[in-house]
Amino acid sequence: MSRNTLQAKGRREQLDSLRLLAISGVLFDHAGISTRFLPGTVGVRFFLLLSGFLITRTLMAQLPARSAGVAAHGGTAALLSFYAKRALRIWPLYYLIIAVLLVGGVIELREAAIHGLFVTNIMQAIKNHWHVTSWFLPHFWTICVQEQFYLVWPLLFLLLDTTRRNLLLFAMMGVAVLFRLGMWWAGLHTQVGFQTLPFASFDALAVGSLLAIGHARLGFLVERRAQVWALVLAVLLSLAGMFGGFIDTVVLPGLWLVPLSVLILSAFDGKLGAAGAFLDWRPLVFFGRISLGIYLLHLPVAYAIITHGPRALIPWVEHRTWSGLAINTGATMALATLSWFLFEKPLQRLRRYLPDARPARSAAADAGLA
């Protein structure tokens, strides 16, 4: 294994661990244990920011480059291969959960269609309600936002040259800011769509993408001083968020992207010191790798425990206590582990049969980031 491949593997593993930490914040929030000091929404923003970073790194590695006015050779085949690989990573467990719940009579066909077509977030905004389907599936909205981005961004990445691509990403950031301002001034900031509509996540996805592009092109490293200031800023943002109001609702979602971006780049470059050693801890890396399953399963598992679990466990989970969080998280991690080894990982092997149209110059450097 080459030195570049080993470095890429290490980078991927620390980012896997960070993804797990982001999702953990959401689990705490759904268990009713989130605090004003560090709300679960920060975990969601981090998850989307990291998604933008990783998907754009993958696009840069797998899609042929396009210069101004010159179409990329082999772009269609590379794009289709990319979409197929993304589908193999996200769709199997996602659709398995929907299918099991549908066949088991837990959800109706209408509910399955909403989730299956990746429009959960849109329906939540239209109905102004988190639970447009069953109470244990509202978290699918983040997967829908992610999939909507994955549907459009790779195509635009292939069709646009570097300048137009970057302008588009900056425009997305502007749209997100204007969206939050407009919703606040219209008195709609308490609406569910304030969080679930794609516009609300444009800045996180765009900043993540710009980080990937800028880092690959410029090769900059995050200095220790920047890490210290990022930590100070994160503490200040956490304190400011405790007071709510305009600052917390409109300003902080964008500002949080600054320290979170520093964290991602520091981990990617292996510059986190003792924190990096913690992120390299093998159990953390493993559960980070299967964090998609943990995220998708945690509320369905809570439903299963409440409706079919041992009578002694039901009150702990139903009333959202620390003990209930521990029980539900343990059961979720166990089921996600089984899903990974028995279902998801075997399907991942199908990716080797898909054509690999990535440029030779970056194949090794970006190995494992897909």
Residue frames relative to the residue before (quaternion, step in Angstrom):
aa qw qx qy qz dx dy dz
M 1.0000 0.0000 0.0000 0.0000 0.00 0.00 0.00
S 0.4472 -0.7227 0.4603 0.2566 3.57 -0.80 1.04
R 0.6503 -0.5166 0.3870 0.4006 3.53 -1.30 0.37
N 0.6424 0.5287 -0.3230 0.4510 3.61 0.99 -0.82
T 0.6527 0.5134 -0.3148 0.4596 3.55 1.00 -0.84
L 0.6403 0.5179 -0.3226 0.4666 3.58 1.00 -0.81
Q 0.6459 0.5120 -0.3221 0.4658 3.58 0.98 -0.81
A 0.6523 0.5132 -0.3134 0.4615 3.57 0.96 -0.88
K 0.6308 0.5370 -0.3305 0.4522 3.58 1.02 -0.81
G 0.6628 0.5051 -0.3024 0.4627 3.57 0.96 -0.90
R 0.6314 0.5257 -0.3294 0.4653 3.55 1.02 -0.79
R 0.6575 0.5183 -0.3126 0.4487 3.56 0.88 -0.93
E 0.6677 0.5223 -0.3133 0.4280 3.58 0.91 -0.87
Q 0.6555 0.4876 -0.3255 0.4760 3.60 0.94 -0.76
L 0.6483 0.5008 -0.3173 0.4777 3.58 1.05 -0.71
D 0.5813 0.5537 -0.3649 0.4715 3.59 1.13 -0.60
S 0.6640 0.5032 -0.3003 0.4644 3.56 0.93 -0.91
L 0.6406 0.5179 -0.3239 0.4653 3.57 1.01 -0.79
R 0.6205 0.5380 -0.3435 0.4556 3.58 1.03 -0.74
L 0.6338 0.5252 -0.3281 0.4635 3.58 1.02 -0.79
L 0.6546 0.5087 -0.3178 0.4601 3.59 0.94 -0.85
A 0.6301 0.5290 -0.3324 0.4611 3.58 1.03 -0.76
I 0.6829 0.4786 -0.2803 0.4754 3.56 0.91 -0.94
S 0.5840 0.5789 -0.3700 0.4324 3.60 1.12 -0.62
G 0.6172 0.5491 -0.3420 0.4479 3.57 1.07 -0.72
V 0.6423 0.5099 -0.3134 0.4788 3.56 1.07 -0.77
L 0.6331 0.5328 -0.3321 0.4529 3.60 0.99 -0.82
F 0.6379 0.5128 -0.3233 0.4750 3.58 0.99 -0.82
D 0.6544 0.5255 -0.3102 0.4466 3.56 0.94 -0.91
H 0.6902 0.4735 -0.2779 0.4714 3.58 0.92 -0.90
A 0.6530 0.4878 -0.3140 0.4868 3.57 1.21 -0.41
G 0.5208 -0.6655 0.3963 0.3588 3.57 1.31 0.05
I 0.5798 0.6031 -0.3597 0.4133 3.58 1.26 0.31
S 0.4043 0.7093 -0.4792 0.3222 3.58 1.27 0.12
T 0.2637 -0.7667 0.5680 0.1418 3.56 -1.13 0.67
R 0.6028 -0.5417 0.4341 0.3933 3.56 -1.26 0.31
F 0.5945 0.5889 -0.3716 0.4020 3.59 1.13 -0.57
L 0.7911 -0.0110 0.0217 0.6112 3.59 1.00 -0.76
P 0.1194 -0.8486 0.5123 0.0567 3.61 0.30 1.24
G 0.6523 -0.5471 0.3710 0.3709 3.52 -1.27 0.47
T 0.5565 0.6182 -0.3958 0.3892 3.58 1.17 -0.47
V 0.5764 0.5687 -0.3821 0.4452 3.59 1.15 -0.50
G 0.6292 0.5324 -0.3287 0.4611 3.58 1.04 -0.74
V 0.6404 0.5148 -0.3216 0.4706 3.58 1.03 -0.79
R 0.6518 0.5101 -0.3157 0.4639 3.58 0.93 -0.90
F 0.6443 0.5195 -0.3152 0.4644 3.56 0.99 -0.85
F 0.6351 0.5404 -0.3158 0.4526 3.57 0.98 -0.89
L 0.7001 0.4560 -0.2701 0.4785 3.60 0.89 -0.92
L 0.6130 0.5409 -0.3404 0.4646 3.58 1.05 -0.74
L 0.6731 0.4848 -0.2822 0.4819 3.56 0.92 -0.93
S 0.6182 0.5405 -0.3424 0.4566 3.59 1.05 -0.72
G 0.6533 0.5085 -0.3129 0.4656 3.58 0.95 -0.85
F 0.6487 0.5239 -0.3120 0.4554 3.56 0.99 -0.85
L 0.7225 0.4580 -0.2589 0.4485 3.57 0.74 -1.06
I 0.6719 0.4973 -0.3211 0.4451 3.58 0.88 -0.85
T 0.6698 0.4817 -0.3126 0.4707 3.59 1.00 -0.70
R 0.5809 0.5417 -0.3719 0.4804 3.60 1.09 -0.58
T 0.6658 0.5027 -0.2959 0.4652 3.55 0.95 -0.89
L 0.6454 0.5189 -0.3203 0.4601 3.59 0.96 -0.83
M 0.6534 0.5128 -0.3146 0.4596 3.58 0.97 -0.82
A 0.6825 0.4791 -0.2858 0.4722 3.56 1.11 -0.63
Q 0.7973 0.3765 -0.1572 0.4447 3.57 0.92 -0.91
L 0.7165 0.3991 -0.2666 0.5063 3.60 1.11 -0.50
P 0.5003 -0.6594 0.4660 0.3127 3.60 -0.95 0.82
A 0.5443 -0.6458 0.4376 0.3086 3.54 -1.10 0.78
R 0.1699 -0.7531 0.6264 0.1075 3.54 -1.24 0.56
S 0.2296 -0.7516 0.6029 0.1377 3.53 -0.90 0.94
A 0.7208 -0.4509 0.2883 0.4405 3.58 -1.24 0.31
G 0.8605 0.0931 -0.0967 0.4914 3.54 -0.74 1.12
V 0.6865 0.4403 -0.2831 0.5048 3.60 1.22 -0.01
A 0.3730 -0.7464 0.5080 0.2137 3.57 -0.59 1.12
A 0.4920 -0.6575 0.4880 0.2958 3.55 -1.12 0.71
H 0.4194 -0.7035 0.5184 0.2459 3.57 -0.94 0.92
G 0.8286 0.1842 -0.1493 0.5072 3.57 -0.89 0.93
G 0.3414 0.7925 -0.4597 0.2100 3.56 1.25 0.27
T 0.6467 0.5415 -0.3337 0.4209 3.59 0.93 -0.83
A 0.6676 0.4956 -0.3001 0.4676 3.57 0.89 -0.93
A 0.6579 0.5073 -0.3093 0.4628 3.57 0.97 -0.86
L 0.6493 0.5256 -0.3152 0.4504 3.57 1.01 -0.82
L 0.6613 0.4989 -0.3036 0.4707 3.58 0.93 -0.88
S 0.6329 0.5221 -0.3249 0.4704 3.57 1.04 -0.78
F 0.6322 0.5330 -0.3225 0.4606 3.56 1.02 -0.84
Y 0.6684 0.4996 -0.3031 0.4602 3.60 0.85 -0.95
A 0.6476 0.5219 -0.3226 0.4519 3.58 0.96 -0.84
K 0.6650 0.4991 -0.3056 0.4640 3.59 0.96 -0.83
R 0.6284 0.5220 -0.3309 0.4723 3.58 1.04 -0.74
A 0.6499 0.5236 -0.3172 0.4505 3.56 0.96 -0.89
L 0.6622 0.5085 -0.3074 0.4564 3.58 0.96 -0.82
R 0.6635 0.5068 -0.3104 0.4546 3.58 1.11 -0.55
I 0.8053 0.3204 -0.1390 0.4791 3.59 0.85 -0.95
W 0.6986 0.5491 -0.2892 0.3561 3.57 0.80 -0.97
P 0.6314 0.5876 -0.3854 0.3279 3.66 0.71 -0.90
L 0.7370 0.3901 -0.2479 0.4931 3.60 0.64 -1.04
Y 0.5988 0.5793 -0.3527 0.4259 3.58 1.01 -0.80
Y 0.7401 0.3964 -0.2258 0.4941 3.56 0.80 -1.02
L 0.5772 0.5699 -0.3853 0.4400 3.60 1.12 -0.50
I 0.6395 0.5183 -0.3250 0.4656 3.58 0.95 -0.86
I 0.6587 0.5037 -0.3069 0.4672 3.57 0.91 -0.93
A 0.6731 0.5100 -0.2984 0.4447 3.59 0.91 -0.95
V 0.6558 0.5104 -0.3166 0.4574 3.60 0.92 -0.89
L 0.6750 0.4874 -0.2953 0.4687 3.57 0.93 -0.88
L 0.6519 0.5121 -0.3144 0.4625 3.59 1.04 -0.74
V 0.6828 0.4749 -0.2836 0.4772 3.58 0.85 -0.97
G 0.6881 0.4826 -0.2770 0.4657 3.57 1.07 -0.73
G 0.5000 -0.6875 0.4062 0.3352 3.57 1.26 0.02
V 0.4340 0.7102 -0.4527 0.3198 3.57 1.25 0.29
I 0.7756 0.1351 -0.0876 0.6104 3.59 1.10 -0.69
E 0.4698 -0.6665 0.5045 0.2839 3.55 -1.26 0.46
L 0.6946 -0.4736 0.3422 0.4197 3.55 -1.31 0.27
R 0.6171 0.5475 -0.3483 0.4450 3.60 1.02 -0.73
E 0.6585 0.5013 -0.3030 0.4724 3.57 0.96 -0.85
A 0.6436 0.5220 -0.3164 0.4617 3.56 0.97 -0.88
A 0.6489 0.5223 -0.3188 0.4523 3.59 1.01 -0.79
I 0.6234 0.5442 -0.3424 0.4449 3.60 0.98 -0.81
H 0.7130 0.4229 -0.2558 0.4973 3.57 0.87 -0.93
G 0.6709 0.5326 -0.3051 0.4162 3.58 0.92 -0.88
L 0.7034 0.4251 -0.2543 0.5097 3.58 1.15 -0.59
F 0.4227 -0.7373 0.4326 0.3010 3.59 1.32 0.15
V 0.5021 0.6302 -0.4492 0.3860 3.59 0.87 0.95
T 0.2423 0.7952 -0.5214 0.1927 3.59 1.18 0.44
N 0.6814 0.5004 -0.2938 0.4461 3.58 0.85 -0.96
I 0.6404 0.5181 -0.3243 0.4651 3.59 1.03 -0.74
M 0.6711 0.4929 -0.2950 0.4686 3.58 0.91 -0.91
Q 0.6160 0.5363 -0.3479 0.4603 3.59 1.05 -0.70
A 0.6580 0.4990 -0.3051 0.4743 3.57 1.03 -0.79
I 0.6564 0.5150 -0.3107 0.4554 3.60 0.94 -0.87
K 0.7451 0.3911 -0.2086 0.4984 3.57 0.89 -0.96
N 0.2716 -0.7768 0.5099 0.2506 3.59 1.27 -0.38
H 0.6091 0.4944 -0.3584 0.5061 3.53 0.93 0.98
W 0.4791 -0.6781 0.4752 0.2912 3.57 -0.94 0.89
H 0.7671 0.3626 -0.1819 0.4970 3.55 0.95 -0.87
V 0.0359 0.8060 -0.5865 0.0716 3.58 0.40 1.23
T 0.7187 0.2078 -0.1861 0.6369 3.55 1.34 -0.22
S 0.8068 -0.2175 0.1671 0.5234 3.61 -1.03 -0.65
W 0.6230 -0.6011 0.3624 0.3453 3.57 -1.13 0.72
F 0.7080 0.4681 -0.2670 0.4565 3.59 1.14 -0.48
L 0.6860 0.4622 -0.3059 0.4714 3.63 1.19 0.37
P 0.3914 0.7435 -0.4920 0.2280 3.68 1.08 0.16
H 0.6133 0.5870 -0.3486 0.3972 3.59 1.13 -0.61
F 0.4894 0.6610 -0.4354 0.3661 3.60 1.23 -0.14
W 0.4923 0.6834 -0.4304 0.3247 3.60 1.21 -0.30
T 0.6465 0.5201 -0.3393 0.4432 3.61 0.99 -0.71
I 0.6184 0.5200 -0.3406 0.4808 3.58 1.07 -0.69
C 0.6360 0.5297 -0.3285 0.4549 3.58 1.04 -0.75
V 0.6344 0.5099 -0.3277 0.4797 3.60 0.96 -0.82
Q 0.6488 0.5234 -0.3033 0.4616 3.54 0.95 -0.92
E 0.6928 0.4744 -0.2800 0.4653 3.59 0.86 -0.94
Q 0.6153 0.5334 -0.3478 0.4646 3.60 1.05 -0.67
F 0.6463 0.4963 -0.3059 0.4924 3.56 1.05 -0.77
Y 0.6645 0.5121 -0.2979 0.4555 3.57 0.94 -0.90
L 0.6239 0.5506 -0.3423 0.4364 3.59 1.12 -0.59
V 0.7807 0.3722 -0.1696 0.4725 3.57 0.89 -0.99
W 0.6728 0.5557 -0.3146 0.3736 3.59 0.82 -0.99
P 0.6555 0.5020 -0.3510 0.4417 3.68 0.79 -0.74
L 0.6424 0.5170 -0.3271 0.4615 3.59 1.00 -0.77
L 0.6727 0.4734 -0.2931 0.4873 3.58 0.94 -0.86
F 0.6003 0.5643 -0.3477 0.4476 3.56 1.07 -0.74
L 0.6862 0.4800 -0.2732 0.4733 3.56 1.00 -0.85
L 0.7333 0.4613 -0.2402 0.4379 3.58 0.91 -0.92
L 0.7324 0.4272 -0.2331 0.4762 3.59 1.04 -0.73
D 0.4361 -0.6515 0.5397 0.3068 3.55 -1.15 0.57
T 0.7573 -0.4282 0.2447 0.4282 3.56 -1.29 0.26
T 0.6676 0.5166 -0.3111 0.4367 3.59 0.87 -0.92
R 0.6979 0.4584 -0.2759 0.4760 3.58 0.81 -0.99
R 0.6016 0.5670 -0.3435 0.4456 3.55 1.10 -0.71
N 0.6907 0.4700 -0.2757 0.4755 3.56 0.88 -0.95
L 0.6231 0.5351 -0.3363 0.4609 3.58 1.03 -0.76
L 0.6281 0.5367 -0.3287 0.4576 3.56 1.02 -0.80
L 0.6693 0.5013 -0.3027 0.4572 3.58 0.91 -0.89
F 0.6501 0.4909 -0.3215 0.4828 3.59 0.98 -0.76
A 0.6203 0.5340 -0.3384 0.4642 3.58 1.07 -0.71
M 0.6226 0.5381 -0.3361 0.4582 3.58 1.03 -0.76
M 0.6290 0.5254 -0.3355 0.4645 3.57 1.00 -0.77
G 0.6598 0.5116 -0.3019 0.4603 3.56 0.97 -0.86
V 0.6290 0.5387 -0.3286 0.4541 3.57 1.01 -0.82
A 0.6464 0.5251 -0.3228 0.4496 3.59 0.95 -0.85
V 0.6540 0.5042 -0.3112 0.4704 3.59 0.96 -0.86
L 0.6777 0.4868 -0.2891 0.4692 3.58 0.89 -0.94
F 0.6097 0.5547 -0.3455 0.4486 3.57 1.07 -0.72
R 0.6878 0.4703 -0.2923 0.4694 3.59 0.83 -0.94
L 0.6457 0.5127 -0.3228 0.4648 3.58 0.98 -0.82
G 0.6739 0.5092 -0.2954 0.4465 3.57 0.90 -0.94
M 0.6592 0.5010 -0.3062 0.4697 3.56 0.95 -0.86
W 0.6397 0.5179 -0.3296 0.4625 3.59 1.02 -0.75
W 0.7001 0.4705 -0.2813 0.4575 3.58 0.78 -0.99
A 0.6786 0.4642 -0.2865 0.4919 3.59 1.15 -0.57
G 0.4747 -0.6916 0.4248 0.3405 3.57 1.28 -0.05
L 0.5311 0.6484 -0.3848 0.3865 3.57 1.22 0.46
H 0.3970 0.7597 -0.4495 0.2512 3.58 1.27 0.16
T 0.6452 0.4921 -0.3389 0.4761 3.60 1.21 -0.21
Q 0.4804 0.6653 -0.4357 0.3699 3.58 1.28 -0.04
V 0.5963 -0.5806 0.4174 0.3648 3.58 -1.12 0.65
G 0.6352 0.5658 -0.3267 0.4119 3.58 1.01 -0.79
F 0.5074 0.6445 -0.4197 0.3886 3.58 1.23 -0.34
Q 0.7430 0.3497 -0.2037 0.5331 3.56 1.18 -0.57
T 0.7697 0.4439 -0.2166 0.4045 3.57 0.88 -0.92
L 0.5708 0.5883 -0.4080 0.4020 3.63 1.07 -0.47
P 0.6115 -0.5932 0.3682 0.3723 3.62 -0.97 0.74
F 0.5908 0.5981 -0.3730 0.3924 3.61 1.03 -0.75
A 0.6294 0.5640 -0.3317 0.4191 3.58 1.06 -0.75
S 0.7443 0.3875 -0.2022 0.5050 3.57 1.17 -0.59
F 0.3782 0.7566 -0.4702 0.2519 3.58 1.27 -0.04
D 0.6910 0.4950 -0.3074 0.4278 3.59 0.85 -0.92
A 0.6432 0.5166 -0.3361 0.4543 3.61 0.95 -0.78
L 0.6817 0.4764 -0.2856 0.4762 3.58 0.90 -0.91
A 0.6702 0.5029 -0.2995 0.4563 3.59 0.99 -0.84
V 0.6522 0.5005 -0.3207 0.4704 3.59 0.93 -0.85
G 0.6332 0.5237 -0.3321 0.4631 3.59 0.97 -0.78
S 0.6607 0.5009 -0.3023 0.4703 3.57 0.98 -0.83
L 0.6620 0.4965 -0.3065 0.4704 3.59 0.96 -0.84
L 0.5933 0.5530 -0.3608 0.4604 3.58 1.08 -0.65
A 0.6676 0.5039 -0.2988 0.4594 3.56 0.91 -0.94
I 0.6787 0.4866 -0.2910 0.4669 3.58 0.90 -0.93
G 0.6895 0.4898 -0.2876 0.4495 3.57 0.84 -0.98
H 0.6632 0.5042 -0.3100 0.4581 3.57 0.94 -0.85
A 0.6711 0.4943 -0.3027 0.4622 3.59 0.95 -0.83
R 0.7063 0.4642 -0.2685 0.4621 3.59 0.98 -0.81
L 0.7958 0.3330 -0.1465 0.4840 3.56 0.88 -1.00
G 0.2751 -0.8090 0.4825 0.1924 3.57 1.19 -0.50
F 0.3007 0.7819 -0.5029 0.2129 3.60 1.11 0.57
L 0.2897 -0.7343 0.5910 0.1665 3.53 -1.27 0.55
V 0.4475 -0.6720 0.5202 0.2785 3.56 -1.13 0.67
E 0.3258 -0.7628 0.5289 0.1797 3.56 -0.68 1.10
R 0.6622 -0.5181 0.3720 0.3934 3.53 -1.25 0.50
R 0.6280 0.5504 -0.3355 0.4360 3.56 1.00 -0.82
A 0.6463 0.5173 -0.3170 0.4629 3.58 1.00 -0.81
Q 0.6303 0.5315 -0.3345 0.4565 3.58 1.05 -0.72
V 0.6439 0.5206 -0.3209 0.4598 3.58 0.98 -0.84
W 0.6820 0.4773 -0.2896 0.4725 3.58 0.89 -0.94
A 0.6146 0.5401 -0.3465 0.4588 3.59 1.08 -0.66
L 0.6441 0.5113 -0.3157 0.4733 3.58 1.03 -0.79
V 0.6369 0.5179 -0.3213 0.4721 3.58 0.98 -0.86
L 0.6590 0.5106 -0.3057 0.4600 3.57 0.94 -0.91
A 0.6366 0.5345 -0.3319 0.4460 3.60 0.97 -0.82
V 0.6479 0.5044 -0.3175 0.4744 3.60 0.98 -0.82
L 0.6623 0.5060 -0.3059 0.4602 3.58 0.93 -0.89
L 0.6504 0.5102 -0.3153 0.4662 3.58 0.99 -0.80
S 0.6305 0.5297 -0.3291 0.4622 3.57 1.04 -0.77
L 0.6606 0.4954 -0.3011 0.4770 3.57 0.99 -0.84
A 0.6581 0.5135 -0.3110 0.4544 3.58 0.94 -0.88
G 0.6483 0.5494 -0.3154 0.4225 3.56 1.04 -0.77
M 0.5785 0.6097 -0.3716 0.3943 3.58 1.17 -0.46
F 0.6812 0.4979 -0.2885 0.4527 3.60 1.20 -0.47
G 0.3914 -0.7520 0.4608 0.2627 3.59 1.26 -0.12
G 0.5723 0.6404 -0.4086 0.3087 3.55 -1.16 -0.63
F 0.8228 -0.2648 0.1899 0.4656 3.53 -1.36 -0.34
I 0.6532 0.5303 -0.3216 0.4344 3.58 0.89 -0.94
D 0.6988 0.4720 -0.2707 0.4643 3.56 0.82 -1.01
T 0.7310 0.4647 -0.2399 0.4383 3.58 0.92 -0.92
V 0.8072 0.3040 -0.1249 0.4903 3.57 0.85 -0.99
V 0.7596 0.4160 -0.2121 0.4528 3.57 0.86 -0.97
L 0.6991 0.5251 -0.2935 0.3866 3.58 0.74 -1.03
P 0.6001 0.5715 -0.3980 0.3935 3.67 0.89 -0.66
G 0.6867 0.4569 -0.2845 0.4887 3.58 1.04 -0.71
L 0.6694 0.5123 -0.3066 0.4421 3.58 0.93 -0.87
W 0.5928 0.5832 -0.3697 0.4146 3.59 1.07 -0.65
L 0.5869 0.5994 -0.3737 0.3957 3.59 1.12 -0.53
V 0.5839 0.5985 -0.3762 0.3992 3.61 1.16 -0.50
P 0.7372 0.3751 -0.2683 0.4939 3.67 0.57 -0.96
L 0.6270 0.5342 -0.3499 0.4462 3.60 1.05 -0.64
S 0.6253 0.5270 -0.3348 0.4681 3.59 1.08 -0.66
V 0.6299 0.5212 -0.3273 0.4738 3.57 1.01 -0.81
L 0.6391 0.5280 -0.3225 0.4568 3.58 0.99 -0.80
I 0.6647 0.5045 -0.3088 0.4565 3.60 0.88 -0.89
L 0.6956 0.4660 -0.2855 0.4664 3.58 0.82 -0.96
S 0.6297 0.5314 -0.3390 0.4541 3.59 1.02 -0.73
A 0.6595 0.4890 -0.3039 0.4833 3.57 0.99 -0.82
F 0.6546 0.5289 -0.3154 0.4385 3.57 0.93 -0.87
D 0.7337 0.3934 -0.2208 0.5081 3.57 1.06 -0.75
G 0.4716 -0.6989 0.4317 0.3206 3.59 1.25 0.08
K 0.4907 0.6846 -0.3987 0.3626 3.58 1.12 0.71
L 0.4615 0.7062 -0.4287 0.3232 3.58 1.11 0.61
G 0.4203 -0.7432 0.4496 0.2626 3.59 1.22 0.11
A 0.8377 -0.0600 0.0784 0.5371 3.56 -0.85 -1.04
A 0.6144 0.5387 -0.3478 0.4597 3.58 1.07 -0.68
G 0.6293 0.5324 -0.3293 0.4605 3.57 1.08 -0.71
A 0.6227 0.5302 -0.3372 0.4663 3.56 1.06 -0.74
F 0.6275 0.5194 -0.3299 0.4771 3.57 1.08 -0.72
L 0.6713 0.4953 -0.2971 0.4646 3.59 0.95 -0.85
D 0.6505 0.5021 -0.3117 0.4770 3.59 1.21 -0.41
W 0.4118 0.7121 -0.4717 0.3175 3.59 1.27 -0.07
R 0.5278 -0.7110 0.3634 0.2895 3.55 -0.60 1.19
P 0.6587 0.4880 -0.3469 0.4557 3.68 0.82 -0.76
L 0.6425 0.5216 -0.3243 0.4582 3.58 1.01 -0.81
V 0.6426 0.5218 -0.3148 0.4645 3.57 0.99 -0.86
F 0.6646 0.5129 -0.3138 0.4436 3.57 0.89 -0.92
F 0.7132 0.4316 -0.2725 0.4805 3.58 0.78 -0.97
G 0.5730 0.5524 -0.3819 0.4697 3.57 1.22 -0.36
R 0.6371 0.5324 -0.3223 0.4546 3.55 1.05 -0.77
I 0.7603 0.3223 -0.1922 0.5303 3.60 1.03 -0.70
S 0.3033 0.8016 -0.4760 0.1970 3.58 1.26 0.35
L 0.5487 0.5916 -0.4079 0.4271 3.60 1.13 -0.45
G 0.6678 0.4936 -0.2933 0.4738 3.56 0.95 -0.89
I 0.6256 0.5332 -0.3372 0.4590 3.58 1.00 -0.81
Y 0.6695 0.5041 -0.2965 0.4579 3.55 0.92 -0.92
L 0.6956 0.4852 -0.2843 0.4471 3.58 0.80 -0.98
L 0.7582 0.4446 -0.2078 0.4294 3.57 0.94 -0.92
H 0.5537 0.6840 -0.4061 0.2462 3.60 1.03 -0.62
L 0.7120 0.4170 -0.2816 0.4897 3.64 0.93 -0.68
P 0.6152 0.5100 -0.3675 0.4758 3.66 0.98 -0.57
V 0.6251 0.5180 -0.3416 0.4735 3.60 1.06 -0.67
A 0.6236 0.5259 -0.3392 0.4685 3.59 0.99 -0.78
Y 0.6332 0.5227 -0.3234 0.4704 3.58 1.00 -0.81
A 0.6660 0.5099 -0.3070 0.4496 3.58 0.91 -0.92
I 0.6516 0.5066 -0.3210 0.4644 3.59 0.98 -0.80
I 0.6827 0.5013 -0.2910 0.4449 3.58 0.89 -0.94
T 0.7662 0.3864 -0.2033 0.4716 3.59 0.93 -0.86
H 0.8274 0.1859 -0.0698 0.5253 3.60 1.03 -0.69
G 0.5346 0.6682 -0.3937 0.3356 3.59 1.24 -0.09
P 0.7119 -0.4084 0.3323 0.4648 3.57 -1.32 0.04
R 0.5834 -0.6297 0.3883 0.3350 3.56 -0.91 0.95
A 0.6484 0.5475 -0.3262 0.4165 3.59 1.00 -0.78
L 0.6934 0.4891 -0.2802 0.4488 3.60 1.11 -0.62
I 0.5455 0.6826 -0.3874 0.2939 3.56 1.10 -0.70
P 0.6859 0.4800 -0.3298 0.4362 3.67 0.72 -0.89
W 0.6250 0.5576 -0.3492 0.4201 3.59 1.00 -0.77
V 0.7198 0.4277 -0.2458 0.4885 3.57 0.90 -0.93
E 0.6670 0.5356 -0.3055 0.4183 3.57 0.91 -0.94
H 0.7527 0.3787 -0.2069 0.4972 3.58 0.98 -0.81
R 0.4267 -0.7670 0.4189 0.2327 3.57 1.29 0.41
T 0.2428 0.7562 -0.5517 0.2546 3.53 0.53 1.28
W 0.6778 -0.4474 0.3700 0.4511 3.56 -1.32 0.08
S 0.6453 0.5099 -0.3210 0.4696 3.56 0.98 -0.81
G 0.6418 0.5240 -0.3182 0.4608 3.55 1.02 -0.79
L 0.6207 0.5336 -0.3322 0.4686 3.56 1.06 -0.76
A 0.6599 0.5072 -0.3062 0.4620 3.58 0.95 -0.89
I 0.6574 0.5083 -0.3104 0.4617 3.59 0.94 -0.89
N 0.7030 0.4716 -0.2736 0.4567 3.55 0.81 -1.02
T 0.6558 0.5081 -0.3167 0.4599 3.59 0.97 -0.83
G 0.6453 0.5215 -0.3229 0.4554 3.58 0.96 -0.81
A 0.6705 0.4847 -0.2944 0.4784 3.57 0.94 -0.90
T 0.6453 0.5274 -0.3168 0.4528 3.57 1.01 -0.81
M 0.6682 0.4973 -0.3014 0.4641 3.59 0.90 -0.90
A 0.6324 0.5237 -0.3314 0.4647 3.58 1.04 -0.74
L 0.6876 0.4695 -0.2854 0.4746 3.58 0.89 -0.92
A 0.6370 0.5229 -0.3270 0.4625 3.59 1.02 -0.77
T 0.6221 0.5336 -0.3343 0.4652 3.59 1.08 -0.70
L 0.6519 0.4974 -0.3087 0.4820 3.57 0.94 -0.87
S 0.6464 0.5257 -0.3176 0.4527 3.56 0.94 -0.88
W 0.6516 0.5304 -0.3194 0.4384 3.56 0.97 -0.85
F 0.7537 0.4112 -0.2289 0.4588 3.57 0.73 -1.03
L 0.7571 0.4027 -0.2131 0.4683 3.59 0.97 -0.79
F 0.8084 0.2702 -0.1163 0.5099 3.58 1.10 -0.57
E 0.7688 0.3952 -0.2263 0.4490 3.60 0.53 -1.14
K 0.6903 0.4962 -0.2985 0.4337 3.59 0.77 -1.00
P 0.6372 0.5078 -0.3539 0.4593 3.66 0.89 -0.72
L 0.6610 0.4941 -0.3156 0.4682 3.60 1.00 -0.73
Q 0.5805 0.5931 -0.3728 0.4151 3.58 1.13 -0.60
R 0.5985 0.5890 -0.3608 0.4057 3.57 1.13 -0.61
L 0.5572 0.6082 -0.3905 0.4088 3.58 1.20 -0.39
R 0.5498 0.6375 -0.3928 0.3702 3.58 1.18 -0.46
R 0.5979 0.5876 -0.3666 0.4035 3.57 1.11 -0.57
Y 0.6666 0.5031 -0.3015 0.4600 3.57 1.20 -0.46
L 0.5661 0.5811 -0.3894 0.4360 3.57 1.28 -0.08
P 0.5486 -0.6237 0.4320 0.3513 3.61 -0.99 0.73
D 0.2358 -0.7583 0.5965 0.1162 3.54 -1.06 0.83
A 0.0545 -0.8407 0.5386 -0.0141 3.54 -0.27 1.29
R 0.3351 0.7709 -0.4908 0.2293 3.56 1.21 0.32
P 0.5539 -0.6004 0.4540 0.3557 3.59 -1.13 0.63
A 0.5556 -0.6405 0.4166 0.3280 3.56 -0.95 0.84
R 0.6246 0.5882 -0.3443 0.3812 3.57 1.06 -0.74
S 0.8033 0.2905 -0.1500 0.4978 3.61 1.06 -0.57
A 0.4062 0.7476 -0.4626 0.2492 3.58 1.23 -0.05
A 0.7076 0.4511 -0.2747 0.4695 3.58 0.85 -0.92
A 0.6648 0.5421 -0.3136 0.4072 3.54 0.92 -0.91
D 0.7771 0.3227 -0.1702 0.5128 3.55 1.08 -0.67
A 0.2889 0.7765 -0.5172 0.2148 3.58 1.19 0.36
G 0.8208 0.2845 -0.2034 0.4517 3.53 -1.03 0.83
L 0.6032 0.5843 -0.3729 0.3945 3.60 1.18 -0.12
A 0.5255 0.6462 -0.4215 0.3585 3.59 1.20 -0.20
